[in-house]
Amino acid sequence: MANASHILRLLQRLQAKPQMTNPDALQVLLDMIEAIEACPKSELTENLIIEATVPYLAPTIAAPVPISIELPVSSGTVTPPGQAQPEVSGAALTIILTIIRRLSNSSPTHIVFIPDNVTKTLASCWPLTSSALLLYARAIVATDDDNPRLARQVGSPGHAFITIVSLLQTYAHAESLRTLVQNTPTALYLVASIWKFEVNGQTEAHEFYLQLKELFPHGNPPSAATLLPLYLFTLPSPKLDAFLAIVDYSSGESAAAAMGHFNKSLKALHLDASDSAVIGTFQANLDNLIAFHSTSLQQSLLKKRSPILVVESLVWLTSKPFNSTTAGLVGTAIEHICVFLNNYLFSNGIWGLVLALEQGLGIGLFRACAWIDSLSPASPALEEYRRLAYTLPGPTTTTILA
């Protein structure tokens, strides 16, 4: 088992002047990750480790390396010697994430826990951390046929994506860190880029998708979709619309990504509408789709018949028997679906209702009774459900509300 003396030796190597070159630094950082995992919490000197790791987040290089916000397709070339290797940044980010996870695991509730002193240290090094995130994002699309990386290995496309998403999710648990991320344009661009890439980049980054399937064989891997309500939808409306206009590199790109994420979660729902994790992912993408309808993307989404897709989700969500374990999740999703359809079902006129009925709206609402009946009479969901049912043709309404 690693102890404080082993971590101290690694700290001395990280703090040595001049700093180590990339290959040596990478190995020491990887050794530090293992040491943190094995070290007893009482002997973990988290602030000292973070401070020693900071210089390696974005290593000093001889010539500036342009940092692209978009995720370009790699040509398979290896980073030239002396330049900042994404692996080094990735290892440094992993150290920060591992420390926070160890601190959280020792808390009574096991929720993400970042002590105030650690929060201050992380805030002070945020400029380098944000650069490291951008550098490590390159690994998501990187290919090196001569030196392939295992899915769990630092520097692999799968590890890069999961580390970036997980770190940004974690930072949102400390408001000061969340605000730093939100006030950094390049960090917001990165959030939007990996969110779009997640559903649009399959042909360009086949290895990335294969690794996610390997790491999460039963599906439901971490998703950049969870970052949108943390960092984008909390922006003031004018600022969010301006941001969306900037990151929409081609017309309708963000709307297509929103529909793509929702479609992806809907397909997972088709496979198993009784799994809590699957329902939770679906709920996140449903809420994102709803939120986007309050932005400049509304018309693009309606042209793509988003209400009909939401109707389809209601049909599939209610296709399984009532389950007390998932009843709360399903009930919340039904409520949000009803709110959305009450607002947008008639956006395409009466034909919107006709298409919705053809897609099974009546069946979905009828089957939803099992969850609606379990709600309190004062529940907002009940009112939204009744309001939607009353928009249907007379006989259908009578049957549902009987």
N, C-alpha and C positions, 0 to 999 in steps of 0.2 A: 504494500500500500504506500502511495506517495505521501510524504510528510512535508513539513515546513522547510526542512533543510534542502530537500530536492527542489522545491519551488524556488528557494533562495538562490540555488546554483543557476537555475534557468534565468532568474531575474538578473543575475550578474552578467550573464552572457548577453541578454537583451539590452542591458544598460551600458555595455562596453562601448568605448570610443576608439576608433570610428565605428559606426554601425556595421553590422555584418552585411555581406552581399546577399542577394536574393536566395540562392540555394541553401546557404547556411542558416539564414534567418528563417526560411520556411520550415526547416527541420526542427529548429528550436521552438518555434511557435506551435508546431504539431505536437512536440513533446509536452509543451505547456498545457495544451488542451487535455491530453491524457492525464497529466498531473492534477489538474483542477478537478477532473471527473473522479479521481481516486482519493483526493485529499479530504480528510475529515473537515466538516464545515467549521469547526472551532479553530482550525489552523489555516483557514483560507484568508489570505491577506488581499482581499479583492481590489482595494484602491491602488495598492502598490503594483499589482499585476496589470491593471488597466493602464496606469500611468506609464509603465514600461513598454506596454504594447502600442501605445499611441503613435510613436514615430513610424511604426510599420504599417499603419492603416493605409497611408498613401506614401510609399517610399520615395525618397528624394531621387531624382533622375537627372541625367546629364542634359537632356533636351525635353521640352514639354511634349507630352503625349496628348493629342486632342481627345477630349471625352465627348462621345456622341450620346445624345439623349435617346435616340432611336436605337433599336437593337439590330445592327447590321448583320448580314450573313457572313460568317467567317470564311475565309478562303482556305483555312486549314493551316495557315502559317503559324509558326511558334513565335512568341514574343522575343524580339531581338535581345541579346545579352545586354545587361546594364539598364534596361528599361523596367518600369514597374510591372511586375508580374501580377496578374489578377489573383493567383494562388496566395501570394503573401498577404494581400488585402483581405482575401477570403478567410485565411487562417486567423488574422487579427480580429475580424468581425466575429468569427466563431468563438474566440476566447471571450469576448464581451457577452455574447449570447449564452455561453456555457456558464459563466459566472452568475448571470441573472437567474438562469434556471436552477442552479444550485441554491441560491439564496431563496428562491421561491419554493423549492421543494422542502426547505427547512421551516417554512412558515406553517402555522396551524391549519390554514385553509388551502394551502398548496396553489393559491392563485398567484399571478405574477406580482412579485414584490420587489421593489427597487428602493433600498434605503435612501434617505435624503443625501447622505454624504456621497453615495455612489451616483445618484442623480446629478449632483453638482459636477462631479468628475466627468460624467458622460456629456453633460451640457458644454463643458469647457473645451472638449475635443470634438464637438459636433462638426465643425468645418472639415476636419480630416476624415471623420466618419462618413460624411456625405460624399466626399470624394472616393472613399473606399467602396461605398455602395455602387457608385457608377463604374469604377474599375472592375469590380467583381461581376457586374452585370454582363460584361463581355464574355465571361465564361459560359453563360447560358447558351450562347450560339457558337461557342468555340468548338473546333474539331481539330484533332491531332491524331491522325491515323497511325503514326509511328509510336505514339505514347498514349493509348486510350486510358481513360480514368474510370475506375469503378464508380457506380452510382453514389455510394456513400463517401467517396473520397473528396477531400478538399480540392477544388478546381474543376470538378465535374459539372456539367450543365444542371443536373438535378440538385446537387448540393448548393450551387450558387443561387438557384431560384428559391429553394426552401429557406436558405439562410437570410436572403434579402427580405422575403415576405415575413418570416418569423421575427426578424429584428424590428421591422417597422410595426408589426403588430404589438410587440413588446413595448416599444417606446411610447405607444399610445396610452399605456397604463400610468404614465407620469405626465401630467398636463404640461409641465414646462418643456419636456422633451417632445411631446406631440406638437406643441406650438412651434418649436424650432423647426421640425420637419415641415410643417404646413407653411411656414414663412420662408422656406427655401425653394425657389422656383425649380431648380434642377432636380430636387427630390420629388416634387409633385410630378414633373415630367416623367421621372423614372417610374413612379407609381402607375401613371397612365400608360406608359410604354409596355411595361411587363403585363399589365392587365389586358391590353389589346393583343400582345404577342401570345399570351396564353391560349387564345382561341384562334388566332389568325396565322400563327407561325409554323404550323405542322409540317408543311412541305419544305421549309427552309431549315428546320432544326429537328430532324427526325430523332436524333439521339436523345434530345431533351425529353421528348414524349415517352420514349422507350424507358428512360431511367425513372420517370415519375411512376410508370406502371410497375417497374421492378420494385421501387421503394414502397409503393402502396398498391399491392396486388389486388386488394379488395376495393379499390377505388377511393374516392373522396380525399385526394391529396390537398395540402394547403393551397389556397388560391389568393391571387392578388385582388379578387373581388371583395374580400373582407377588408381591404384597405380603403376602399372608396368612401364608406360612411365615416371612417376615422379622419380622413384628410381632405377629401374633395367636397362631400355634401355638407360639411360644416363651414364651408366658405360662404361669404355673402353672395346672394344670387347674381348680382352684376359681375362680381369677380369670377364666379364659377363659369358663367356664360362666356366671359372673355377668355378664360383658360381653355375651355372646350374648343373655342374657335381657333386657338393657337395650336392645340395638339391634334386637331382633326386634319391630318396631313393630306387626306383626300376626302372629297365630299361624302358624308354619311359613314365615315370610318368608325367613329365612336358609337353611333347608333347600331351599326352592324356588330360591333364587339359586344354591346349590351345584349342584343338579341342572341348572339352566339353563346354567351355565358349562360343565359336563361335556357336556351335550347339544350345545352350540355347538361345542366342540372335536371332538366325535364327528362332527358334520356335516362339519367340515373334513377329518377323516380319511376320510370317505366319498369326498370329492372327490380327495384325493391322500394315500394311505397310505405314500408313499415319500419325502415331503419332510421333511427333518430338522427344519425350523422348526415344521412342523405337528405332528410327533411330539413335539417338545419342549413345545409348548403343551398338547397332550393329556396328556402326562406330568405337567405342573404341575397341571392340573385334576383328574387322577386322584388325585394325592397329596393335594390339598386335600380331595377327597371322602372318601378313606380317613381323613384326619386328623379330619374332622368326625364320623366314626363313633365316635370316642373321646370325644365331647363329649355334651352334653345333646341334641344334634340327632339322635342315633342312631335313635331310634324313628320320628321324622318321616321320615327318609331311607329306612328300611326299609319303611315304609308306602307310600312312593313307588316301591317295587321297585327300589331302587338296585342290588342284585346282578344283576338281569336286564339292566339297562343296561350294567353292566360286562362281562357275558358278550357282549353285542352288540359292545362295543368290541374284545374279543379276536378275534371273528370278522372284523371289518373290519381290525384291525391285521395279521392274518396273511393277508389276502386278496391281498397282493402277493408276488411271488417274493422269495426271500432276496436281500438286497442288502448287501454287505460294508460299504458306506458308512454305512448306518443300522442295521446289525446290533446294535451296542452299545446304541443307544437303544431299539430294539424289544425286545431281550432284557431290559433293565431294566424296561420297561413290562409285559412278560409276567410277570416275577417278581412285581411289585407286584400285578398282577391276581390271580395265584395265591394270594398271601398274603391278599388281601382276600376272595376266594371261599372259601378254607379257613376263614375266620373267620365269614362271614356268609351263605354259600350256603343253609344249612339254617335260617336265621332264621325262615322261613315254613313250616318243616316239610318233609315230603317233596314237597309241591307246589312248593316253591322249586326243587328239583332237576328236577322234571318240566318246569316252565316254562323252566329253563335249557337242558335238552336240546332242547326245542322251538325255542329261540332259536338253537341251533347250538353248544352248549358242546363236544360231542364233536368236531365238525368243527374248531372253533377250536383245541382241544388237539392234535388230529392234525396240523394244519398248523403248529402251533407247534414241532413236532419239528425243523424245519429250523434254528430258532434255538437250541433246547435242545441239539441235538447239537454245536453249536459251543462250548458252555460247558465249563469245566473240571469234571472229575468231583467236585471238592470245592466247586463253586459252590452257594450257598444256594438259588439259583433252581431248580436241578435237584431238590433235595429238596422244595421247595414244589410244583413241577410234578408230581412223582410222587405226593405226598400228595393232590393234587387229583384226579389221574387214578384213584387207587384208590377214590375215593368214587363213581365212576360204575358203572353196571351191568356185570357180569362180562365179557361179550363186548366191550363198548366199551373197557374197561380193557385187556384182552388185546391188542386191535388197536393201541391207542395206545402201549403199552409194549413191544410186540414188537420 
